[in-house]
Amino acid sequence: MGTLSLLVFSPAIGILALLMTRNSDNNQRTHVLALLSSFIPLLLSIFVFALFQGGNQLEERVSWITFQVAERTLTLDYELAVDGFSVLLIILTTVVSLLAILSARWMVNKDLNLFFIFMLFLEIGTLGVFSAHNLILFFVFFEITLIPMFFLIGKWGGTDREEAAFRYIIYNGLGSMLLLLAIAVIFINVGNTNFSVVADFFSGGEQKRFQAGMAIALLLAFGVKLPIFPLHSWMVKVHVHAPPALVMIHAGVLLKIGAYGLIKFGVFFFPEGFEILAPVIAILGLINLLYGAFLAFRQTELRAVLAYSSISHMGLILLGVAALNEAGIQGAIFQAVSHGLISALFFLLVGILLVRTQTTHLKRLSGLARLTPLLAGYFLVAALAGLGLPGMSGFVSEFTVFLGIFKTMPVIGAIGTLGLIMTVVYFLRAILNMTFGSYRNTFGNLKDLRTEEVISATILLLCIIGIGIFPNSVALTIQQTLETILVGIGG
């Protein structure tokens, strides 16, 4: 088994160990076992990242299926490989998954054994999505992520968990259907689904109408996952009613599959099709940015604020993709990584707050700085990261996206800056009222952050600040990926 296969399937060790462990009241033993199981993929992802940075070509290929259709030979192989973008998302996946499992100890209070089995199963699917170098294999892993998410939301979620779970599976199922149809069309035309083979086949630029059609199909398929307005309502339900430990992974990693697909498949495979759609994508990005920010300002529930904030920030990714230049696409990739870290930090803190107060309604939360000064401080820093304070990762991604969009569509860029202003308003309104509002001690004696909670929040915060201060840590990693994409779009 190769290094990448070992990485993708390493959480299965924990699944097998947990299946052989009785689901008893000994939650501590179960938690330690799950934590160790999620630590293995983290170590392997760091090893893969080191090999990639050292210039090693990490590729695996095993013959899988070959069959004849008419006089053509069609092949499907088991193929794994990584580039700069995917290796960053792999690191993001293993870090956020480890911290989500660590936090589940105090956030989940029933059937912990089964909860961790589904979480590790979800990690296998996510790692497979970012490691696959074959469209069919990508789709298989993509579908694998849907199964544990459905059960994790439906069993361990909040009041409307069943509705949230079914909305999730219906919307994402429709997106999967569109993606499968697009992959089938590619397979029939190319006779192969290897990323490089597909990109080479369509590099000639012929059949602009066909490229535009495929671009629309991929935009809709991955637009559900991102999500793009008006395909977003399922995501709000998940953010509000899924367990916070799961939303750390959902908001931090799974939404980024949409960005990954649009850039890795859409722009890479069909650059001329996306060039035709660029104005439409830019308008959709602008709608996401402004609509999400406006509704985030109107919410009275913290998790709903963060849900609409995610919709708004995904608009920045769309603007970066629509720019179709180096700065724009680089900004979109930066935004995917940055938002993953920031949203994971937010929902880590939300889970801690929910355990202590049993609510995240802003009207019931005020004066927390007196009760839990450390928790309030981390919330404030997370808000500053979310609104794009210089020195943090959010500033780098926003600046680069707007640098790209102003080069190609200055009017869209100018209107989009209103979204940045609204982001400052809704984040500070929510967090400052919650932490420094009128002091009302309705929760009794609340405990501040424990040591393990501080460690988890600090790890994410250091990553956010690290990217903000040393953006080349990401820029140099994705440089080769950017150059490959830019060749396709004539940059």
C-alpha positions in Angstrom: 0.0 0.0 0.0 1.4 3.4 -1.0 1.8 6.4 1.2 -1.4 8.2 -0.1 -3.5 5.0 0.3 -2.2 4.6 3.8 -3.1 8.2 4.6 -6.7 7.9 3.1 -7.5 4.6 4.8 -5.6 5.1 8.1 -8.8 6.1 10.0 -10.1 2.6 9.4 -7.7 1.4 12.1 -9.7 3.4 14.6 -13.0 2.2 13.2 -12.0 -1.4 13.6 -10.8 -0.8 17.1 -14.0 1.0 18.1 -16.1 -1.7 16.6 -14.4 -4.2 18.9 -14.9 -1.9 21.9 -18.2 -2.2 23.8 -20.3 1.0 23.8 -20.3 1.3 27.5 -20.2 4.2 29.9 -16.4 4.4 29.8 -16.4 7.4 27.5 -12.9 8.3 28.4 -11.4 5.1 27.0 -13.5 5.5 23.8 -12.4 9.1 23.4 -8.7 8.3 23.9 -9.0 5.5 21.3 -10.7 7.8 18.8 -8.2 10.6 19.5 -5.2 8.3 18.8 -6.9 7.0 15.6 -7.3 10.6 14.3 -3.7 11.4 15.3 -2.4 8.8 12.8 -3.8 10.6 9.7 -2.4 13.9 11.0 1.1 12.5 11.2 0.8 10.9 7.8 -0.5 14.1 6.3 2.5 16.0 7.7 4.7 13.3 6.2 3.0 13.7 2.8 3.3 17.5 3.0 7.0 17.1 3.7 7.5 14.8 0.8 5.6 17.1 -1.5 7.6 20.1 -0.4 10.8 18.1 -1.0 9.8 17.7 -4.7 8.7 14.1 -4.5 6.0 13.0 -7.0 3.3 11.3 -4.9 1.3 9.2 -7.3 -0.3 5.8 -7.1 -1.9 3.9 -9.9 -3.4 0.4 -10.0 -5.3 -1.1 -12.9 -9.0 -1.4 -12.0 -11.5 -1.9 -14.8 -11.1 -2.1 -18.6 -14.0 -2.7 -21.0 -14.9 -2.3 -24.6 -17.8 -0.1 -25.8 -18.3 -0.4 -29.6 -14.7 -0.2 -30.9 -13.4 2.0 -28.0 -11.5 0.9 -24.9 -12.6 2.6 -21.7 -10.4 2.3 -18.6 -11.0 3.0 -15.0 -8.0 2.9 -12.7 -7.4 3.4 -8.9 -5.3 6.6 -9.0 -4.2 8.9 -6.2 -2.0 12.0 -6.4 -1.7 15.4 -4.8 -0.8 18.9 -5.8 -0.4 22.1 -3.8 -4.1 22.8 -3.4 -5.1 19.3 -2.4 -2.2 18.8 0.0 -3.2 21.9 1.9 -6.8 20.7 2.1 -5.5 17.3 3.3 -3.6 19.0 6.2 -6.7 21.1 6.9 -8.8 18.0 7.1 -6.6 16.1 9.5 -6.1 19.1 11.8 -9.8 20.0 12.0 -10.8 16.3 12.3 -8.4 15.8 15.2 -9.7 18.9 17.0 -13.3 18.0 16.4 -12.8 14.6 17.9 -11.0 16.1 20.8 -13.8 18.6 21.4 -16.5 15.9 21.1 -15.6 14.7 24.6 -17.4 17.6 26.2 -19.9 18.3 23.4 -21.4 14.8 22.8 -23.1 12.9 25.6 -24.7 9.8 24.0 -23.4 6.8 22.0 -19.9 8.3 21.8 -18.5 5.1 20.3 -20.8 5.2 17.3 -20.3 8.9 16.9 -16.6 8.5 16.6 -17.0 5.6 14.1 -19.0 7.9 11.8 -16.5 10.7 12.3 -13.6 8.5 11.2 -15.6 7.2 8.3 -16.3 10.8 7.3 -12.5 11.5 7.5 -11.8 8.6 5.1 -14.2 10.0 2.5 -12.8 13.5 2.8 -9.2 12.5 2.6 -10.1 10.3 -0.5 -11.8 13.3 -2.2 -8.7 15.4 -1.9 -6.3 12.6 -2.8 -8.2 11.1 -5.8 -6.6 11.7 -9.2 -9.5 10.1 -11.1 -13.0 11.5 -11.5 -14.8 8.2 -10.8 -12.7 7.6 -7.6 -13.3 11.2 -6.6 -17.1 10.6 -7.0 -16.9 7.4 -4.9 -15.2 9.2 -2.0 -17.5 12.2 -2.5 -20.5 9.9 -1.9 -18.9 8.3 1.1 -18.9 11.6 2.9 -22.7 11.9 2.5 -23.5 8.8 4.5 -21.9 9.5 7.9 -22.9 13.2 7.6 -26.6 12.2 7.3 -26.5 10.0 10.4 -24.3 12.3 12.4 -26.8 15.2 11.8 -29.9 13.1 12.2 -28.9 11.3 15.5 -26.7 13.8 17.4 -28.1 17.1 16.1 -30.4 19.7 17.8 -34.2 20.3 17.7 -34.7 20.1 13.9 -32.0 17.5 13.3 -34.2 15.2 11.1 -35.2 18.0 8.8 -31.6 19.3 8.6 -30.4 15.7 7.8 -32.9 15.2 5.1 -32.3 18.6 3.5 -28.6 17.8 3.5 -29.0 14.5 1.8 -31.6 15.8 -0.7 -29.7 18.8 -1.9 -26.3 17.1 -1.9 -27.9 14.1 -3.6 -29.1 16.3 -6.4 -25.6 17.9 -6.7 -24.2 14.4 -6.8 -26.5 13.4 -9.6 -25.4 16.4 -11.7 -21.8 15.6 -11.0 -22.2 12.0 -12.0 -23.9 13.0 -15.3 -21.0 15.4 -16.0 -18.4 12.7 -15.2 -20.3 10.3 -17.5 -20.2 12.8 -20.4 -16.5 13.3 -19.8 -15.8 9.5 -19.6 -17.7 8.9 -22.9 -15.8 11.6 -24.7 -12.4 10.9 -23.3 -12.5 7.2 -22.6 -10.6 7.9 -19.3 -11.2 9.9 -16.1 -7.6 10.6 -15.1 -7.3 14.3 -14.3 -4.3 14.9 -16.5 -5.7 12.9 -19.4 -9.0 14.8 -19.3 -7.3 18.2 -19.0 -5.1 17.4 -22.1 -8.1 16.1 -24.1 -10.0 19.4 -23.7 -6.9 21.7 -23.9 -7.5 22.3 -27.6 -10.3 24.8 -26.9 -12.6 23.4 -29.5 -16.4 23.1 -29.0 -17.0 26.2 -27.0 -20.6 25.4 -26.6 -19.8 22.0 -25.2 -17.3 23.6 -22.8 -19.9 26.1 -21.7 -22.4 23.3 -21.1 -19.9 21.4 -19.0 -19.0 24.5 -17.0 -22.7 25.1 -16.2 -23.1 21.5 -15.1 -20.0 21.6 -12.8 -21.0 25.0 -11.5 -24.4 23.7 -10.4 -23.0 20.4 -9.0 -20.3 22.0 -6.9 -22.5 25.1 -6.3 -24.7 23.0 -4.1 -21.7 22.0 -2.0 -20.2 25.5 -1.8 -23.1 26.6 -1.5 -24.3 29.2 -4.1 -27.5 31.2 -3.7 -30.2 30.0 -4.0 -29.0 26.5 -3.3 -28.0 27.4 0.3 -30.9 26.7 2.6 -29.8 23.2 3.6 -26.5 24.6 4.8 -28.1 27.0 7.2 -30.1 24.2 8.8 -26.9 22.1 9.2 -25.0 24.9 10.8 -27.7 25.6 13.3 -28.9 22.1 14.1 -25.9 19.8 13.6 -23.6 19.1 16.6 -20.9 21.8 16.8 -18.1 19.2 16.7 -19.5 18.0 13.3 -20.0 21.5 12.0 -16.3 22.2 12.7 -15.6 19.6 9.9 -18.6 20.6 7.8 -17.9 24.3 7.7 -14.1 23.9 8.0 -13.6 21.2 5.4 -16.6 19.8 3.5 -17.8 23.1 2.1 -14.3 23.5 0.6 -15.0 20.5 -1.7 -17.2 22.9 -3.7 -14.3 25.3 -4.1 -11.9 22.5 -4.9 -14.2 21.1 -7.6 -14.8 24.4 -9.3 -11.1 25.2 -9.5 -9.6 21.7 -9.9 -12.2 20.4 -12.4 -14.1 23.4 -13.8 -11.3 26.0 -14.5 -8.7 23.3 -15.1 -10.7 21.1 -17.5 -12.9 23.7 -19.2 -11.2 27.1 -19.0 -13.0 28.5 -22.1 -16.3 27.4 -20.7 -15.6 29.2 -17.5 -14.4 32.2 -19.3 -17.8 32.4 -21.0 -19.5 32.0 -17.6 -17.2 34.4 -15.8 -19.7 37.4 -15.6 -22.4 35.0 -14.3 -20.1 33.5 -11.7 -19.0 37.0 -10.6 -22.7 38.1 -10.2 -23.5 35.0 -8.2 -20.4 35.6 -6.0 -21.6 39.2 -5.5 -25.1 38.0 -4.5 -23.6 35.4 -2.1 -21.3 38.1 -0.5 -24.0 40.8 0.0 -27.0 38.5 0.6 -25.1 36.4 3.2 -23.7 39.5 5.0 -27.1 41.2 5.1 -28.9 38.2 6.6 -26.0 37.6 9.0 -26.7 41.1 10.3 -30.4 40.3 10.8 -29.9 37.1 12.8 -30.4 36.7 16.6 -28.9 33.3 16.8 -25.1 33.0 16.8 -25.0 29.8 14.7 -27.3 31.4 12.1 -25.0 34.4 12.0 -22.0 32.1 11.3 -24.1 30.1 8.7 -24.9 33.2 6.7 -21.3 34.5 7.2 -20.1 31.3 5.5 -22.4 31.9 2.6 -21.0 35.4 2.3 -17.4 34.3 2.5 -18.0 31.6 -0.2 -19.0 34.5 -2.4 -15.4 35.6 -2.2 -14.3 32.2 -3.7 -16.7 32.7 -6.6 -15.3 36.2 -7.2 -11.8 34.8 -7.2 -12.8 32.1 -9.7 -14.6 34.6 -11.9 -11.5 36.8 -12.1 -9.7 34.0 -14.0 -6.3 35.4 -13.3 -3.4 34.5 -10.9 -4.4 36.8 -8.1 -8.1 35.8 -8.2 -7.5 32.0 -8.2 -4.8 32.3 -5.6 -7.2 34.4 -3.5 -9.9 31.8 -3.9 -7.5 29.0 -2.7 -6.4 31.2 0.2 -10.0 31.9 1.1 -10.8 28.2 1.1 -8.0 27.4 3.6 -8.5 30.6 5.7 -12.3 30.2 6.1 -11.8 26.5 7.0 -9.6 27.5 9.9 -11.7 30.4 11.1 -15.0 28.6 10.9 -13.6 25.6 12.7 -12.4 27.9 15.5 -15.8 29.6 15.7 -17.7 26.3 16.0 -15.2 25.0 18.5 -16.1 28.0 20.7 -19.8 27.7 19.9 -19.8 24.1 21.1 -18.0 25.2 24.4 -20.5 28.0 24.9 -23.5 25.7 24.2 -22.3 23.2 26.8 -22.0 25.9 29.4 -25.1 28.0 28.7 -27.4 25.6 26.7 -28.1 28.5 24.3 -26.5 30.5 21.5 -29.3 33.0 21.2 -27.8 36.5 21.2 -30.6 38.0 23.2 -29.9 35.7 26.1 -26.1 36.1 26.0 -24.5 39.2 27.3 -21.7 40.2 29.6 -19.8 36.9 29.1 -16.5 38.8 29.4 -17.1 39.0 33.2 -18.2 35.4 33.5 -15.7 33.7 31.1 -13.1 36.3 30.1 -10.9 33.7 28.2 -13.8 32.4 26.1 -14.9 35.9 25.4 -11.4 36.8 24.3 -11.1 33.9 21.9 -14.5 34.8 20.4 -13.3 38.4 19.8 -10.1 37.2 18.2 -12.1 34.8 16.0 -14.4 37.7 14.9 -11.3 39.9 14.1 -10.0 37.0 11.9 -13.4 36.6 10.2 -13.7 40.3 9.3 -10.2 40.3 7.7 -8.0 42.0 10.3 -4.4 42.5 8.8 -2.0 40.0 10.2 -4.6 37.2 9.9 -5.3 34.8 7.1 -8.7 36.4 6.2 -7.0 39.7 5.2 -4.6 37.9 2.8 -7.4 36.0 1.1 -9.8 39.0 0.8 -7.0 41.3 -0.5 -5.9 38.8 -3.1 -9.4 38.1 -4.3 -10.2 41.7 -4.8 -6.9 42.4 -6.4 -7.9 39.8 -9.0 -11.5 40.9 -9.6 -10.5 44.6 -9.8 -8.2 43.7 -12.7 -11.0 42.1 -14.8 -14.3 43.4 -13.4 -13.7 46.7 -11.4 -17.5 47.5 -11.1 -18.2 44.1 -9.5 -15.1 44.6 -7.2 -16.3 48.0 -6.1 -19.8 46.8 -5.2 -18.3 43.8 -3.5 -16.4 46.0 -1.0 -19.8 46.7 0.6 -19.8 43.1 1.7 -16.5 43.6 3.5 -17.9 46.6 5.4 -21.1 44.6 6.3 -18.9 41.8 7.5 -17.2 44.1 10.1 -20.7 45.3 11.2 -22.3 41.9 11.8 -19.3 40.2 13.4 -18.7 43.1 15.9 -22.4 43.5 16.5 -22.9 39.8 17.4 -19.7 39.3 19.4 -19.4 42.6 21.3 -23.1 42.4 22.4 -22.6 38.8 23.5 -19.3 39.5 25.4 -19.5 43.1 26.5 -23.3 43.8 26.5 -25.3 44.6 29.5 -24.2 42.2 32.3 -27.0 39.7 33.1 -25.8 36.7 35.0 -28.6 34.2 34.2 -26.4 31.2 34.0 -24.9 31.0 37.5 -21.2 30.3 38.0 -19.9 29.5 34.5 -16.5 27.9 34.2 -14.0 29.4 31.8 -12.0 27.5 29.2 -10.2 24.3 30.3 -6.7 23.4 29.4 -7.6 21.1 26.5 -10.1 23.7 25.2 -7.4 26.4 25.2 -5.0 24.1 23.4 -7.5 23.3 20.7 -8.5 27.0 20.1 -4.8 28.1 20.2 -3.8 25.6 17.6 -6.4 27.0 15.1 -5.5 30.6 16.1 -1.8 30.0 15.5 -2.6 28.6 12.0 -4.7 31.6 11.2 -2.1 34.1 12.4 0.7 32.0 10.8 -0.8 32.3 7.3 -1.6 36.0 7.9 2.0 36.8 8.8 3.7 34.3 6.5 1.4 34.0 3.4 4.2 32.5 1.3 3.7 29.3 3.4 0.6 28.8 1.3 1.5 30.8 -1.8 4.7 28.8 -2.5 2.9 25.5 -2.0 0.2 26.2 -4.6 2.5 27.9 -7.1 2.8 24.9 -9.4 -0.9 24.3 -9.3 -1.6 27.9 -10.2 0.9 27.8 -13.1 -0.8 24.7 -14.5 -4.3 26.3 -14.3 -3.0 29.6 -15.8 -1.6 27.8 -18.8 -5.1 26.5 -19.5 -6.7 29.9 -19.3 -4.0 31.6 -21.3 -2.3 33.4 -18.4 
